[in-house]
Amino acid sequence: MNVNVVNKLVYLNGLFWHIDKANISVLDRGFTYGDGLFETFRSYSKKIFRVDDHLDRLYYSASLIFIEIPMTRGEVKSALNKLIILNGLSNALIRLTVTRGNQGSGINIDYDSAPTIVIHARPVMPNLQNYYKKGVTVSSYKNSAYRTQGISDQIKSCNYLSKIIIRERALKVGSFEAILLDNKNNITEGTISNIFLVKNKRLVTPQLNGFILKGITRQVVLELARANNIPCKETTVSKKNLYDADEVFITNSGIEILPVVTVNSRNINKGKPGPITKFLHMLFLKSFEDYA
């Protein structure tokens, strides 16, 4: 495996292993059914941004799918921080995966089996600065919004096949991201991101529901906007609203706040990143500087 993609040491069930030696069973439910969760953390200068918010979401999501994480929050934090140090990273993306663990055949849950915990880290994408400067293109797809049936909230499930396929379709037409529409043609989220638009200097984002993940960066953006007197609203957003927007941007822990300049071949703000997007990104960068 290329160590530039995933750094050399990973955490697996209480121990740190070289990536080539870290293995899980073929009976692990994450492998057999995609039965698990993940969180992607971002570190700045070796400090993990909003770690408690990520852990709140992780432990809550685990409770929704009947997984009891066999680590305290303090133990998870310790493992995250130690992995960054062991791999010599500073600004990094860290993924923590929790699966239901090694269980027998059939879909019934065996509560006596221990979950599998894996953490690995990698450097941040090197070409983001160019994206921030020029913006990106996105494509929208009808009836593509994904939810986990039987659960009221959107979770970061390991079962990601739908989003993988739809994002690949977007990449094949030159888009950075795919925007998922529900059966009423309303905007939900991207395959890897939350989405915002600006209209008449007002910030708008789809309100949370079973199709929309409560993104950590999404929440930070809303907090920054309100603290800086930018009106913001969480509401239903139509495809037409997106086309009519003055600015559009997408968010996640890795890309932070990324301007969108084209939606389905239609230019936004004459194909250039907008001023409120830039302002919010500046505030975001300052927020993690203050945090660190």
Legacy VTK file of the C-alpha trace (Angstrom):
# vtk DataFile Version 3.0
C-alpha trace
ASCII
DATASET POLYDATA
POINTS 292 float
0.000 0.000 0.000
1.190 3.514 -0.788
2.099 5.137 2.536
1.384 8.547 1.008
-2.313 7.606 0.958
-2.532 6.230 4.487
0.277 6.857 6.966
2.340 3.969 8.302
0.802 3.436 11.738
-2.851 2.789 12.518
-4.798 2.090 15.680
-6.701 -1.198 15.826
-8.534 -2.434 18.926
-6.211 -0.977 21.524
-2.869 -1.349 19.742
-0.880 0.607 17.160
0.129 -1.418 14.110
2.051 -0.873 10.916
-0.543 -0.507 8.141
0.627 -3.764 6.518
0.060 -5.700 9.759
-3.325 -4.263 10.750
-5.961 -6.815 9.757
-9.589 -7.555 10.586
-11.583 -10.767 10.212
-13.476 -11.609 7.022
-16.447 -12.048 9.382
-16.294 -8.466 10.607
-19.739 -6.895 10.132
-18.152 -3.777 8.660
-16.890 -5.980 5.824
-19.883 -8.276 5.455
-22.695 -5.725 5.822
-21.186 -2.243 6.050
-22.492 -2.402 9.618
-20.754 0.435 11.380
-20.033 4.153 11.650
-17.180 6.520 11.017
-16.085 10.043 11.895
-13.522 12.176 10.103
-11.629 14.573 12.366
-9.353 17.435 11.326
-6.218 18.435 13.193
-4.537 21.822 12.996
-1.041 22.117 14.477
-1.526 18.678 16.057
-4.751 19.731 17.821
-8.056 18.154 16.770
-10.717 20.707 15.922
-14.121 20.301 17.589
-13.223 16.841 18.833
-16.027 16.809 21.409
-18.634 17.680 18.766
-17.449 14.761 16.639
-17.535 12.409 19.608
-21.030 13.592 20.573
-22.216 12.628 17.091
-20.320 9.331 17.115
-21.647 8.119 20.458
-25.188 9.275 19.674
-25.136 7.554 16.269
-23.761 4.386 17.873
-26.680 4.351 20.301
-29.121 4.581 17.377
-27.739 1.396 15.814
-27.219 -0.513 19.088
-23.417 -0.395 19.215
-21.791 0.188 22.595
-18.366 1.686 21.968
-15.890 -0.121 24.285
-13.811 3.019 24.925
-14.405 6.097 27.022
-14.320 9.474 25.307
-11.003 10.135 27.057
-9.540 6.913 25.685
-10.682 7.804 22.163
-9.101 11.257 22.428
-5.862 9.738 23.695
-5.731 7.287 20.766
-6.455 10.051 18.240
-3.760 12.329 19.615
-1.171 9.563 19.944
-1.728 8.449 16.347
-1.057 11.978 15.071
2.196 12.124 17.020
3.350 8.627 16.034
2.840 9.426 12.354
4.603 12.781 12.590
1.532 14.682 11.388
0.417 18.214 12.160
-2.426 19.227 9.827
-4.202 15.956 9.166
-7.435 14.126 8.508
-8.113 11.343 10.979
-10.777 8.714 10.378
-12.212 6.664 13.207
-14.279 3.637 12.184
-16.460 1.590 14.524
-18.004 -1.658 13.258
-20.168 -4.215 15.027
-17.164 -6.513 15.023
-16.560 -10.145 14.253
-19.883 -11.994 14.285
-21.351 -15.160 12.800
-23.599 -15.550 9.777
-27.010 -13.884 9.527
-28.040 -10.325 10.264
-29.089 -10.760 13.894
-26.930 -8.824 16.346
-24.682 -10.726 18.746
-24.290 -8.385 21.714
-21.526 -10.517 23.203
-19.145 -9.710 20.327
-16.812 -6.736 20.782
-16.937 -3.911 18.218
-13.935 -3.231 16.007
-12.256 0.186 16.392
-9.887 1.449 13.693
-8.215 4.872 13.465
-5.961 6.009 10.651
-4.622 9.405 9.614
-3.329 11.120 6.505
-2.135 14.563 5.452
-4.650 17.132 4.197
-5.205 17.384 0.418
-2.357 19.469 -1.058
-4.379 21.183 -3.812
-7.097 22.820 -1.722
-5.663 26.324 -2.089
-6.352 26.249 -5.813
-9.947 25.176 -5.127
-10.428 28.010 -2.636
-9.154 30.514 -5.168
-11.056 29.308 -8.250
-14.029 27.419 -6.801
-15.458 24.082 -7.923
-18.246 22.663 -10.049
-21.049 20.477 -8.684
-23.781 18.415 -10.325
-27.180 17.546 -8.865
-28.971 14.200 -9.173
-32.697 13.489 -8.906
-34.055 11.052 -6.322
-30.553 10.401 -5.038
-30.901 11.469 -1.408
-29.881 8.587 0.831
-31.124 7.723 4.308
-30.782 4.775 6.646
-34.272 3.330 6.949
-35.587 2.904 10.470
-33.478 5.768 11.837
-34.854 9.297 12.110
-31.453 11.023 11.893
-28.826 10.853 9.193
-25.722 8.993 10.397
-22.218 8.486 9.000
-22.746 4.841 8.182
-20.023 2.647 6.699
-22.579 1.585 4.083
-21.627 4.257 1.549
-22.291 2.529 -1.766
-25.028 4.883 -2.978
-22.908 7.971 -2.385
-19.831 6.351 -3.919
-21.672 5.618 -7.173
-23.335 9.021 -7.413
-20.132 10.914 -6.686
-18.331 8.854 -9.322
-20.976 9.922 -11.832
-20.266 13.540 -10.894
-16.499 13.087 -11.190
-16.919 11.565 -14.647
-18.561 14.786 -15.895
-15.906 16.996 -14.340
-17.670 17.946 -11.102
-16.010 17.986 -7.694
-19.159 16.928 -5.861
-22.628 15.461 -6.406
-25.578 17.233 -4.784
-28.354 14.870 -3.715
-32.010 15.733 -4.357
-34.974 14.149 -2.599
-38.147 12.944 -4.337
-39.561 16.490 -4.234
-36.515 17.857 -6.072
-35.258 19.617 -2.949
-31.589 19.905 -2.068
-30.381 17.734 0.810
-26.579 17.486 0.943
-23.570 16.385 -1.064
-22.111 12.902 -1.005
-19.320 14.136 1.269
-20.517 17.607 2.237
-23.206 19.940 3.474
-24.302 22.757 1.182
-25.055 26.456 1.718
-26.236 29.247 -0.515
-26.261 33.024 -0.147
-29.148 35.113 -1.445
-29.463 38.852 -0.826
-26.704 38.613 1.812
-28.663 35.948 3.719
-27.161 32.524 4.400
-29.431 29.551 3.695
-28.900 25.818 4.192
-31.256 22.816 4.092
-32.781 22.117 7.487
-31.799 18.875 9.161
-33.852 15.775 8.498
-33.298 12.066 7.858
-31.507 12.855 4.587
-29.106 15.493 5.944
-26.134 14.890 8.222
-25.574 17.310 11.075
-22.127 18.292 9.841
-19.648 19.665 12.355
-18.329 22.265 9.907
-21.934 23.056 8.980
-22.620 23.916 12.615
-19.450 26.018 12.884
-20.502 28.024 9.812
-23.925 28.733 11.316
-22.338 29.807 14.606
-19.872 32.109 12.837
-22.595 33.663 10.697
-24.829 34.420 13.670
-21.921 35.790 15.701
-21.039 38.150 12.855
-24.550 39.416 12.097
-25.015 37.449 8.891
-28.689 36.458 8.724
-29.032 32.693 8.305
-31.892 30.297 7.886
-32.264 26.521 7.899
-35.139 25.722 5.567
-36.284 23.797 2.500
-34.026 24.565 -0.469
-35.188 23.831 -4.007
-33.074 23.228 -7.070
-34.322 26.581 -8.397
-33.133 28.301 -5.196
-29.689 26.901 -5.906
-29.667 28.249 -9.473
-30.855 31.667 -8.280
-28.277 31.952 -5.488
-25.751 34.763 -5.361
-23.172 32.394 -3.854
-22.930 28.664 -3.117
-20.428 26.729 -1.021
-19.987 23.253 0.440
-18.484 22.219 3.762
-16.879 19.310 5.558
-13.948 18.764 7.915
-11.469 18.201 5.092
-12.448 20.933 2.634
-13.578 23.456 5.289
-15.577 26.038 3.269
-15.239 25.454 -0.464
-16.784 27.884 -2.979
-19.010 26.477 -5.724
-18.910 28.518 -8.927
-20.875 26.246 -11.270
-23.983 24.133 -10.670
-25.046 21.850 -13.529
-23.121 24.013 -16.035
-24.762 27.205 -14.708
-22.405 29.837 -13.348
-22.876 31.221 -9.840
-21.641 34.785 -9.216
-20.254 34.912 -12.771
-18.180 31.825 -12.064
-16.203 33.338 -9.181
-16.138 32.711 -5.401
-18.375 35.202 -3.607
-17.490 37.728 -0.876
-19.550 36.160 1.924
-18.056 32.744 1.188
-14.572 34.227 1.435
-15.464 36.121 4.603
-16.859 33.034 6.302
-13.789 31.008 5.357
-11.568 33.700 6.832
-13.610 33.561 10.046
-13.380 29.780 10.010
-9.589 29.817 9.707
-9.401 32.296 12.568
-11.703 30.119 14.668
-9.361 27.149 14.597
-6.380 29.419 15.213
-8.150 30.684 18.336
-9.118 27.098 19.182
-5.539 25.859 18.919
LINES 1 293
292 0 1 2 3 4 5 6 7 8 9 10 11 12 13 14 15 16 17 18 19 20 21 22 23 24 25 26 27 28 29 30 31 32 33 34 35 36 37 38 39 40 41 42 43 44 45 46 47 48 49 50 51 52 53 54 55 56 57 58 59 60 61 62 63 64 65 66 67 68 69 70 71 72 73 74 75 76 77 78 79 80 81 82 83 84 85 86 87 88 89 90 91 92 93 94 95 96 97 98 99 100 101 102 103 104 105 106 107 108 109 110 111 112 113 114 115 116 117 118 119 120 121 122 123 124 125 126 127 128 129 130 131 132 133 134 135 136 137 138 139 140 141 142 143 144 145 146 147 148 149 150 151 152 153 154 155 156 157 158 159 160 161 162 163 164 165 166 167 168 169 170 171 172 173 174 175 176 177 178 179 180 181 182 183 184 185 186 187 188 189 190 191 192 193 194 195 196 197 198 199 200 201 202 203 204 205 206 207 208 209 210 211 212 213 214 215 216 217 218 219 220 221 222 223 224 225 226 227 228 229 230 231 232 233 234 235 236 237 238 239 240 241 242 243 244 245 246 247 248 249 250 251 252 253 254 255 256 257 258 259 260 261 262 263 264 265 266 267 268 269 270 271 272 273 274 275 276 277 278 279 280 281 282 283 284 285 286 287 288 289 290 291
